């Protein structure tokens, strides 16, 4: 039954992916600018522009361009960069590991602080910890991450000199330097997620703790933290799982700004450079891989939700 549930979810993903590829390909073509003109310059003759467009396949009908791009993408060939000549797939997957490490740290930060603030707020209602948690839940969603990034760079990098302002070190190269390089960008990305999880989990825990089975647990002599940990947290986490899937997509999109601020050589910075250079094949590859990651995370979220909630039928 669970296997059929997985197959049904996969069948939902396939048409969504096809529609997404069509939208990605179409929207990128609407970006103003001519790749041939960007490559040859404003002084290029009409004959040279026409020859380069034919070489790049830009003179073909849009539907044919999409078909060639899609069939090649299915085989793992996303084309070549118009400026560097490197394979798009190589460039994208090289940057993918960097972005994934930053986003993964941001998700860890979001869950760690979100759980801490929410549980503390519920254990000590109407206390100073509860007020701090509620204030953080509002503040974290209100502050733009790019503004927070600049403030943190000025404070911790320029004035205090504790953390690097730019650059990235992989965790496989040097774990300590990795933590230093990823701490500020992960905090900027994860602050919004931590605030969202705090507000969501706090409301969910308050609702769950008013249930009849929680009163039964109290009658057995269990303490509040034991009730929350053993009985309340699992049911309260159900809406948080859905929120986490949405947060991953938001963080992945926010890396476009954060990686530019901190000069992190990830997918976001690659997307910005591709837009500025009118490098359409590279931009299409970046957007496609980002969408694939979001679809995969949403699929995993559906599966986890089904595992946590036995009331969901897998048939």
Secondary structure, DSSP 8 states (H G I E B T S, - for coil): -HHHHHHHHHHHHHHHHHHHHHHHHHHHHTSSS-HHHHHH-TT--HHHHHHHHHHHTTTS-HHHHHHHHHHHHHTT---B-TTT--BHHHHHHHHHHHHHHHHHHHHHHHHHHHHHHHHHHHHTTTSHHHHHHHHHHHHHHHS-HHHHHHHHIIIIIIIS--S-SS----TTT-HHHHHHHHHHHHHHHHHHHHHHHHHHHHHHHHHHTTSHHHHHHHHTT--HHHHIIIIIHHHHHHHHHHHHHHHHHHHHHHHHHHHHHTT--SHHHHHHHHHHTT-HHHHHHHHHHHHHHHHHHHHHHHHHHHHH-TTS---
